[in-house]
Amino acid sequence: MAGAREISRSRSEISDAVRKAQARMFDLAARKHGITLKVIELETDISDSTSSGWASGKTGMPLDAFVTLATIEGFPNALLSLPFEAARKTIADSETGESDIDDLAVAAAELLVRFAKARHRKSPSGVVIDHTERPDIELAAEDLADRAGKVANS
């Protein structure tokens, strides 16, 4: 088991590595992508003086600042990932619309199952959909419409 001194040194080493990578991230963002501290200020309302401390590596960025940088259109994931190299992690975009499409398929299947059960000859009203089955089917249809709208608008 690691002693307190080892953990402390490890945290210190990680902190140094993160600040250096953070400074590199800002440098590359400006030089290779034109995302200067002024652009960051205009896009995010993070003041130039705050981001300059991060860009120099003098101060560490809080997590919400990383998330804010990620909202800047064109800010590369590869650069956002640099400070996380100390943990061997990277930042990547989620699959475009994958979960929405999956949710749409599930909603469609649920509507189909509810409809088929209501139309089954052994249902309470036989093959006719009655007043007790209709609200359940309509609810599933609304869910399907909502999911379809999300996919169509993505």
PLY file of the C-alpha trace (Angstrom):
ply
format ascii 1.0
element vertex 154
property float x
property float y
property float z
element edge 153
property int vertex1
property int vertex2
end_header
0.00 0.00 0.00
1.32 3.43 -0.90
2.29 5.69 1.97
0.96 9.22 2.41
4.28 10.62 1.18
4.05 8.59 -2.09
0.45 9.64 -2.70
1.30 13.28 -2.06
4.26 13.12 -4.44
2.13 11.36 -7.03
-0.56 14.04 -6.79
2.08 16.72 -7.10
3.55 15.05 -10.19
0.09 14.70 -11.71
-0.72 18.33 -10.97
2.53 19.47 -12.62
1.90 17.28 -15.67
-1.67 18.58 -15.99
-0.61 22.23 -15.80
2.12 21.69 -18.42
-0.32 19.91 -20.73
-2.90 22.62 -20.12
-0.38 25.29 -21.18
0.42 23.23 -24.29
-3.32 22.94 -25.02
-3.77 26.72 -25.02
-0.60 27.26 -27.08
-1.67 24.75 -29.76
-5.25 26.07 -29.76
-3.94 29.55 -30.57
-1.16 28.61 -32.99
-2.79 25.77 -34.92
-6.50 26.56 -34.64
-6.73 30.34 -34.13
-8.48 29.89 -30.79
-6.71 32.63 -28.86
-7.42 33.76 -25.31
-9.41 36.65 -26.79
-11.53 34.22 -28.84
-12.09 32.14 -25.70
-13.18 35.26 -23.82
-15.61 36.24 -26.59
-17.03 32.73 -26.92
-17.32 31.85 -23.22
-17.19 35.01 -21.09
-14.12 33.57 -19.33
-11.95 36.62 -18.78
-8.62 36.97 -20.52
-6.89 37.35 -17.14
-8.36 34.07 -15.87
-7.50 32.10 -18.98
-4.00 33.60 -19.15
-3.23 32.04 -15.75
-4.36 28.70 -17.12
-2.50 29.20 -20.41
0.75 29.91 -18.59
0.32 26.79 -16.47
0.53 28.84 -13.27
-2.95 27.84 -12.18
-4.93 24.69 -12.78
-8.23 24.83 -14.62
-11.36 23.67 -12.83
-13.38 20.94 -14.52
-16.21 23.30 -15.47
-13.69 25.39 -17.44
-12.73 22.32 -19.50
-16.41 21.69 -20.18
-16.84 25.33 -21.18
-13.91 25.08 -23.61
-15.52 21.98 -25.10
-18.54 24.09 -26.05
-16.41 26.26 -28.35
-17.11 25.16 -31.89
-13.97 23.73 -33.46
-12.05 23.25 -30.21
-10.39 19.90 -30.94
-10.94 16.93 -28.64
-7.27 16.07 -29.07
-6.33 19.35 -27.38
-8.94 18.99 -24.65
-7.48 15.54 -23.98
-3.93 16.77 -23.37
-4.36 17.50 -19.64
-5.93 14.06 -19.18
-2.90 12.23 -20.60
-1.58 11.93 -17.04
-4.50 9.57 -16.41
-4.23 7.98 -19.87
-7.73 9.23 -20.81
-9.05 11.05 -23.84
-12.09 13.11 -24.67
-14.23 12.00 -27.59
-17.56 12.96 -29.08
-20.43 10.61 -28.41
-21.81 8.73 -31.36
-23.92 11.19 -33.28
-27.52 10.44 -32.50
-26.85 6.77 -31.67
-28.72 6.82 -28.38
-31.59 8.80 -29.95
-31.92 6.22 -32.73
-31.80 3.38 -30.20
-34.49 5.10 -28.11
-36.61 5.57 -31.24
-36.38 1.86 -32.08
-37.34 0.87 -28.52
-40.29 3.29 -28.55
-41.45 1.87 -31.90
-41.22 -1.68 -30.55
-43.15 -0.73 -27.39
-45.94 0.84 -29.46
-46.08 -2.22 -31.68
-46.31 -4.59 -28.69
-49.08 -2.54 -27.03
-50.99 -2.32 -30.32
-50.61 -6.05 -31.04
-51.79 -6.98 -27.51
-54.83 -4.72 -27.84
-55.71 -6.17 -31.27
-55.19 -9.76 -30.19
-58.35 -11.87 -30.19
-57.71 -12.81 -26.55
-57.55 -9.18 -25.36
-60.46 -7.87 -23.22
-62.34 -6.50 -26.27
-61.07 -8.96 -28.83
-59.62 -7.39 -31.94
-61.29 -4.04 -31.21
-59.24 -1.50 -29.22
-61.40 -0.36 -26.31
-61.34 2.62 -23.93
-59.13 0.80 -21.41
-56.43 -0.01 -24.00
-56.46 3.24 -25.98
-54.71 5.51 -23.39
-51.79 3.06 -23.13
-51.41 2.95 -26.92
-51.72 6.73 -27.23
-49.05 7.22 -24.56
-46.69 4.89 -26.44
-47.48 6.75 -29.68
-46.66 10.11 -28.06
-43.35 8.70 -26.80
-42.59 7.42 -30.30
-43.43 10.81 -31.83
-41.18 12.55 -29.29
-38.29 10.18 -30.06
-38.83 10.53 -33.81
-38.74 14.32 -33.47
-35.40 14.16 -31.68
-33.91 11.97 -34.41
-35.36 14.11 -37.20
-33.95 17.30 -35.64
-30.47 15.96 -34.90
0 1
1 2
2 3
3 4
4 5
5 6
6 7
7 8
8 9
9 10
10 11
11 12
12 13
13 14
14 15
15 16
16 17
17 18
18 19
19 20
20 21
21 22
22 23
23 24
24 25
25 26
26 27
27 28
28 29
29 30
30 31
31 32
32 33
33 34
34 35
35 36
36 37
37 38
38 39
39 40
40 41
41 42
42 43
43 44
44 45
45 46
46 47
47 48
48 49
49 50
50 51
51 52
52 53
53 54
54 55
55 56
56 57
57 58
58 59
59 60
60 61
61 62
62 63
63 64
64 65
65 66
66 67
67 68
68 69
69 70
70 71
71 72
72 73
73 74
74 75
75 76
76 77
77 78
78 79
79 80
80 81
81 82
82 83
83 84
84 85
85 86
86 87
87 88
88 89
89 90
90 91
91 92
92 93
93 94
94 95
95 96
96 97
97 98
98 99
99 100
100 101
101 102
102 103
103 104
104 105
105 106
106 107
107 108
108 109
109 110
110 111
111 112
112 113
113 114
114 115
115 116
116 117
117 118
118 119
119 120
120 121
121 122
122 123
123 124
124 125
125 126
126 127
127 128
128 129
129 130
130 131
131 132
132 133
133 134
134 135
135 136
136 137
137 138
138 139
139 140
140 141
141 142
142 143
143 144
144 145
145 146
146 147
147 148
148 149
149 150
150 151
151 152
152 153
